[in-house]
Amino acid sequence: MEVCNPDVLRHLASTYHDLLSHEKSLDFLVDLLQKDQLHDSISLNSLDKTITFYEVIFFFDVFLF
């Protein structure tokens, strides 16, 4: 990324804490996968929410700036 619009950086900075919470849920699921402990009984709702969140961030950054 050679040039970045300041508005994009402001937007990402405003979502920083939300990004952290989604990162933690992804880390948890990846950790379970690495330990081969991911079972059918574990809810993947957080993964769905994380994917949706990143899709919104991507759409906002790519198409609106």
N, C-alpha and C positions, 0 to 999 in steps of 0.2 A: 504494500500500500504506500504509494509515493505521496499522494495528496489525499487529505481527508477533510471533508467539510466540517467546520466547527459545530454545526447543528447536529451532525451525526454523532460526534463525540459527546455532546451535551446529552443527547438522547440515551446513548449507551451508559453514560455516567449516572443518569437518573434511574436506570434499570439495574444498576450494579448489585444491589442487595437482593433483587429478585433472581438475578443470574446466579448468585451464590447459593440460594436455596435449591435451585434446580440442579446446580452442579453437585451438591451434596447428595441429592436423590440419585443422580446418575452414578456417582462414586459408590454408593451403597449397592446398587444393582450390579455394577461391574465387579465389585468385590465378591458378591455372591456367585457370580458367574465364574470368576477365577477359582473359587473354592469348591465349585461344583455343588453349590447349595441352593441354587435357584429351582424352586419346585412350583408345581401348579397352584399350591396354596398361597403363594406370595402374590399380592396384588400388584398389577402393573399400571394402576391408575396414575401414579406419579410419573411414570414414563410417558403416558399419553399426554398429561398436562405439560410436561417438559417439551415434548415434540411440538405441541401446539404453541407454546410460548416462543420457542425458537423460530417457528414458521412466521409468527406475527412480527418478531424482531427483524427477521430477514426481509419480509415483505415491506415493512416500514423503511428499512435502510436502503433497499435496492430500488423500490419503485417510487418512493416519495422524496428521495433526495437525489 
